[in-house]
Amino acid sequence: MDALVDRLDRIRGTVAPRNHNARTIAALTNNPGCGRRGLMDAAGVNKGAVAGQLGFPAAFGQSRFAIARGNAFEAQVKADGAAELLQLLRERLGLAIPEVAYDDLSNVGGNASREVRYARTRSLLARAAAERDDAGTLFDHPMLRLDIAGYYAYLEPDLIAFRVGGRFHVVEIKSFAVIDEQADPGKAAAAAKQSAVYVLAMRELLGELGYPPESVSHNVVLVCPENFANRPTATLVDVRKQLTVLQRQLSRLTRLDKILDALPTGLSFDLAYDAEHVATRPPDELHKAVSAIDARYTPDCLGSCEMAFFCRGEAAGSTSALGRSIRDDLGGVEGVSTVLGLARGTLTPGAGQEEIAGLLRLAHRLRTECLSAELTPSQTGRSA
């Protein structure tokens, strides 16, 4: 895997990598057929900066105010050795033990590298899992990893709690409010998808140590502000459905070594920053590099990928730009012009297009008949 990492580093260029996280993995699995996003994320490419240099900037991501609010709420919940959080866990998970150990894994003896933190996390979790007595342990910002198309992505959940009964629980802290015991459905769904990524990574780690998947609970503890105050509340969220979808989509990802083998030698997304941190890479040269990787644009990308506007322009005139369901309904016909030609009978169907061509001609005929039919007075609401 070291050789793969070296190849990804060369593609990214001279800047530091942007780490994968649960949010980017959840977005990637929403569109597993997109090799472009898979490669750029694995290489740690700043997709927003690349899109801006190409002339397709995207206003994407959380605002700095939302990030500051989230950091402040997390700090509040974890203050004083996570005393407030511990009380919530006792209520939701049935923690009966009075004393709980607290391990901060944000660095190891001043070393904050991903590899060192992962090794320390693995060691501590192995020790906790092996203890027969209930071990009340909170692991703050542990480092996990997950195999994504042949490449290890490092992940950092907010916290992992070890509870009575010998099962681990992932704790996810979010700053969106729960009002009258109801959270925003979209935000809650996104939190569940991201938490499922952490659960899967945790299960893989413990599986390597010989423990069954059930050692990590499918119930995630979601901690949010309650009502309009900053007082935290905890809710158990069942992520079994999200886990099933995540595992299926990860298995469909094209392996990165296959994508890399098909690319031109020397391809790079390096923006060639100068001393003032201004990108100097010519846009046409960068455009050629990006276009060398197959993408699979759908309208859903607009809400989850910084490259979406560039890919939308590139996909203009294709059925994929109309949405995944429409593309599938059209039987894999790629061009809108081809669809119209088949519907109007001006194109001869190619191999395998006979059935969809017949359906398109029928739909075109019905539409023409409806548009040309004369409306009766009762239909128009007017008198003769």
C-alpha positions in Angstrom: 0.0 0.0 0.0 3.0 2.3 0.4 3.5 2.3 -3.4 -0.1 3.4 -3.8 0.3 6.2 -1.2 3.4 7.4 -3.2 1.4 7.5 -6.4 -1.4 9.5 -4.7 1.1 11.9 -3.2 2.5 12.6 -6.7 -0.9 13.2 -8.1 -1.8 15.7 -5.3 1.4 17.7 -5.7 3.4 19.7 -3.1 0.6 20.7 -0.7 -0.4 18.8 2.4 -3.3 16.3 2.0 -6.8 17.0 3.1 -7.9 14.1 5.2 -10.8 11.9 4.4 -13.6 12.0 7.0 -17.0 10.4 7.6 -18.7 13.2 5.7 -16.6 12.7 2.5 -16.9 8.9 2.7 -20.7 9.1 3.1 -20.8 11.5 0.0 -18.5 9.2 -2.0 -20.7 6.1 -1.4 -23.7 8.1 -2.6 -22.1 8.0 -6.0 -19.7 5.0 -6.0 -19.3 5.1 -9.8 -17.4 8.4 -9.8 -13.7 7.6 -10.2 -12.8 11.3 -10.3 -14.1 12.0 -6.8 -12.7 8.7 -5.5 -9.2 9.4 -6.7 -9.2 13.1 -5.6 -10.5 12.3 -2.1 -8.0 9.5 -1.7 -5.1 11.7 -2.8 -6.2 14.4 -0.4 -6.7 17.0 -3.2 -8.4 20.3 -2.3 -11.3 19.9 -4.7 -12.6 23.4 -3.9 -9.3 25.0 -4.9 -9.1 22.9 -8.1 -12.6 23.9 -9.0 -11.9 27.5 -8.4 -8.8 27.4 -10.6 -10.8 25.8 -13.4 -13.3 28.7 -13.2 -16.1 26.7 -11.4 -15.9 27.9 -7.8 -18.5 26.3 -5.5 -19.9 27.8 -2.3 -19.7 24.5 -0.5 -19.2 23.4 3.1 -20.0 24.6 6.5 -19.8 28.3 7.4 -17.1 29.3 9.8 -19.9 30.3 12.3 -21.4 26.8 12.2 -17.9 25.3 12.7 -17.2 27.7 15.6 -20.6 26.8 17.2 -19.9 23.1 16.8 -16.5 23.4 18.4 -17.8 25.4 21.3 -20.6 22.9 22.0 -18.2 19.9 21.8 -15.8 21.7 24.2 -18.7 22.3 26.6 -19.8 18.6 26.5 -16.2 17.4 27.1 -15.3 19.9 29.8 -14.0 18.6 33.2 -13.1 15.2 31.9 -16.4 14.9 30.0 -18.4 15.1 33.3 -21.6 16.3 31.6 -21.3 13.7 28.8 -20.7 10.9 31.4 -24.0 11.8 33.1 -25.8 11.5 29.7 -24.1 8.2 29.0 -25.2 6.8 32.4 -28.7 7.7 31.6 -28.8 6.4 28.0 -26.5 3.4 28.2 -27.0 2.3 31.7 -23.5 3.0 32.9 -23.6 2.0 36.6 -19.9 2.4 37.4 -19.0 5.5 39.3 -15.5 6.0 38.0 -14.7 6.3 34.3 -11.2 6.5 32.8 -10.7 9.3 30.2 -8.1 8.9 27.4 -7.4 11.8 25.1 -6.0 10.5 21.8 -5.7 13.8 19.9 -2.0 13.2 20.2 0.4 10.7 21.6 3.2 12.3 23.7 3.0 15.3 21.5 3.0 13.3 18.3 -0.2 14.0 16.3 0.5 11.9 13.2 -2.3 9.7 12.0 -0.3 6.5 12.1 0.9 6.9 15.7 -2.5 7.9 16.9 -4.1 4.9 15.2 -1.5 2.5 16.7 -2.2 4.0 20.2 -6.0 3.8 19.7 -5.7 0.2 18.5 -3.6 -0.7 21.6 -6.0 0.9 24.1 -9.1 -0.6 22.4 -7.5 -4.0 22.4 -6.8 -3.7 26.1 -10.3 -2.5 26.9 -12.0 -5.3 24.8 -9.9 -8.0 26.5 -10.9 -6.9 30.1 -13.6 -9.2 31.5 -14.7 -6.7 34.1 -16.7 -3.7 32.9 -14.3 -1.0 31.9 -15.7 2.4 32.0 -13.5 4.2 29.5 -14.0 7.2 27.3 -11.7 7.5 24.3 -11.6 11.1 23.1 -10.8 11.7 19.4 -9.5 8.2 18.7 -8.0 7.6 15.3 -9.6 4.8 13.2 -9.1 3.8 9.6 -11.2 2.3 6.9 -10.2 0.6 3.6 -11.7 2.7 0.8 -11.1 1.1 -2.7 -7.7 -0.2 -1.6 -6.5 2.8 0.4 -6.7 3.4 4.1 -8.7 6.5 5.0 -8.1 7.7 8.6 -11.1 8.8 10.6 -11.6 10.6 13.8 -14.9 10.2 15.6 -15.8 12.5 18.5 -15.6 9.9 21.1 -16.0 6.1 21.8 -17.5 4.9 25.1 -17.0 1.4 26.6 -20.0 0.4 28.5 -21.4 -2.2 30.8 -21.9 -5.5 29.0 -18.6 -5.2 27.1 -19.8 -3.3 24.0 -18.4 -0.2 22.5 -20.6 2.7 21.5 -19.6 5.5 19.1 -20.6 9.0 20.4 -21.2 11.7 17.8 -21.5 15.3 19.0 -23.5 17.7 16.7 -24.5 21.3 17.2 -27.9 21.2 15.6 -30.7 21.5 18.0 -33.3 18.8 19.1 -36.5 20.8 19.6 -39.4 19.0 21.4 -37.5 15.7 20.9 -37.4 16.3 17.1 -34.3 17.1 15.0 -34.0 18.4 11.5 -34.6 15.2 9.4 -31.9 16.1 6.9 -29.3 16.8 9.5 -30.2 13.8 11.6 -30.0 11.5 8.5 -26.5 12.9 7.6 -25.3 12.4 11.2 -26.6 8.7 11.0 -24.6 8.1 7.8 -21.5 9.6 9.2 -21.8 7.7 12.4 -22.2 4.4 10.4 -18.8 5.1 8.9 -17.3 5.2 12.3 -19.1 2.1 13.5 -17.9 0.1 10.4 -14.3 1.3 11.0 -14.5 0.3 14.6 -15.8 -3.1 13.7 -13.0 -3.7 11.2 -10.4 -2.7 13.8 -11.8 -5.1 16.5 -12.4 -7.8 13.8 -8.6 -7.7 13.1 -8.2 -8.4 16.8 -10.5 -11.4 16.7 -13.7 -9.8 18.1 -17.1 -10.2 16.5 -19.0 -7.2 14.9 -21.4 -7.1 17.8 -18.6 -5.8 20.0 -19.5 -2.4 18.5 -23.1 -1.5 19.0 -25.2 -0.4 16.1 -26.8 2.1 18.4 -24.9 5.4 18.2 -25.2 8.0 20.9 -26.0 11.3 19.2 -25.5 14.3 21.5 -27.1 17.6 20.5 -28.3 20.8 22.2 -31.8 20.5 23.6 -34.5 23.0 22.5 -33.1 26.6 22.4 -30.5 26.2 25.2 -27.0 24.8 25.0 -27.9 22.0 27.5 -27.0 18.7 25.8 -29.3 15.8 25.3 -28.4 12.3 24.1 -30.4 10.1 21.8 -29.7 6.5 20.6 -29.7 6.2 16.8 -30.0 2.8 15.2 -27.6 2.8 12.1 -28.1 -0.8 10.9 -29.7 0.4 7.7 -27.0 2.9 7.0 -24.3 0.2 7.7 -25.9 -2.1 5.2 -26.0 0.6 2.5 -22.4 1.7 3.3 -20.9 -1.8 3.0 -22.7 -2.4 -0.3 -21.6 0.9 -1.8 -18.0 0.5 -0.6 -17.8 -2.9 -2.3 -18.9 -1.2 -5.6 -16.0 1.4 -5.6 -13.5 1.0 -8.4 -10.1 0.1 -6.8 -7.7 3.1 -6.9 -4.9 1.1 -8.5 -7.1 0.3 -11.5 -7.9 4.0 -11.9 -4.3 5.0 -11.6 -3.1 2.4 -14.1 -5.4 4.0 -16.7 -4.1 7.5 -16.3 -1.4 9.3 -18.3 2.1 9.2 -16.8 2.9 12.3 -14.8 -0.7 13.4 -14.3 -1.0 15.8 -11.4 -3.5 18.2 -9.8 -0.7 20.4 -8.3 -1.8 24.1 -8.5 1.8 25.3 -8.4 1.4 27.8 -5.6 3.8 30.7 -5.5 5.4 32.4 -2.5 2.1 34.3 -1.9 0.1 31.1 -2.0 -1.5 32.0 -5.3 -2.2 29.2 -7.7 -0.2 29.5 -11.0 -1.2 26.3 -12.7 -2.6 27.2 -16.2 -6.4 26.4 -16.1 -6.3 24.7 -19.5 -3.5 22.4 -18.3 -5.4 21.6 -15.1 -8.6 21.0 -17.2 -6.8 18.4 -19.2 -5.6 16.6 -16.1 -9.0 16.6 -14.4 -10.8 15.5 -17.6 -8.5 12.4 -17.9 -10.4 10.8 -15.0 -13.9 9.5 -15.7 -16.6 11.2 -13.6 -20.2 10.2 -13.0 -22.2 13.5 -12.5 -25.7 13.5 -11.1 -27.7 16.5 -9.8 -27.2 15.1 -6.3 -23.5 16.0 -6.6 -24.4 19.7 -6.3 -25.0 19.2 -2.6 -22.0 17.1 -1.8 -19.0 17.8 -4.0 -16.9 20.9 -4.7 -16.3 19.7 -8.3 -20.0 19.5 -9.1 -20.3 22.7 -11.2 -17.3 21.7 -13.3 -18.7 18.2 -13.8 -22.2 19.6 -14.6 -20.8 21.7 -17.4 -18.8 18.7 -18.7 -21.9 16.5 -18.6 -24.1 19.0 -20.5 -26.1 17.2 -23.1 -25.9 13.8 -21.4 -28.7 11.9 -19.7 -26.7 11.6 -16.5 -27.1 15.4 -16.0 -30.9 14.8 -15.7 -30.5 12.5 -12.7 -29.8 8.9 -11.9 -33.4 7.7 -12.1 -33.9 9.3 -15.6 -30.6 7.9 -16.9 -31.6 4.5 -15.7 -35.1 4.7 -17.2 -33.5 5.6 -20.5 -31.7 2.3 -20.6 -28.2 3.6 -20.4 -28.5 5.8 -23.5 -25.9 8.5 -22.8 -26.8 11.5 -25.0 -29.9 13.6 -24.9 -29.6 14.1 -28.6 -29.6 10.3 -29.1 -32.7 10.0 -27.0 -34.5 12.6 -29.1 -33.4 11.0 -32.3 -34.6 7.6 -31.2 -37.9 9.0 -30.0 -38.5 10.8 -33.3 -37.4 7.9 -35.4 -34.6 9.9 -37.1 -31.9 7.6 -35.6 -31.6 3.8 -36.1 -31.3 2.0 -32.8 -27.9 0.5 -32.0 -27.2 -2.9 -30.6 -29.3 -3.3 -27.4 -31.3 -0.1 -27.9 -34.3 -1.7 -29.8 -36.5 -2.0 -26.7 -35.8 1.5 -25.3 -36.2 3.0 -28.8 -39.7 1.4 -29.1 -40.7 2.9 -25.8 -39.3 6.3 -26.7 -41.2 6.3 -30.0 -44.4 5.3 -28.2 -43.9 8.1 -25.7 -43.2 10.6 -28.4 -46.3 9.6 -30.4 -48.6 9.9 -27.3 -47.1 13.3 -26.5 -47.7 14.5 -30.0 -51.3 13.3 -30.0 -52.0 15.0 -26.6 -50.5 18.3 -27.8 -52.4 18.3 -31.1 -55.8 17.1 -29.7 -58.4 19.8 -29.7 -59.8 20.6 -26.2 -63.6 20.5 -25.8 -65.4 23.5 -24.3 -66.0 21.6 -21.1 -62.2 20.9 -20.8 -61.3 24.6 -21.4 -64.0 25.9 -19.1 -65.2 28.2 -21.9 -68.5 28.1 -23.8 -68.7 27.3 -27.5 
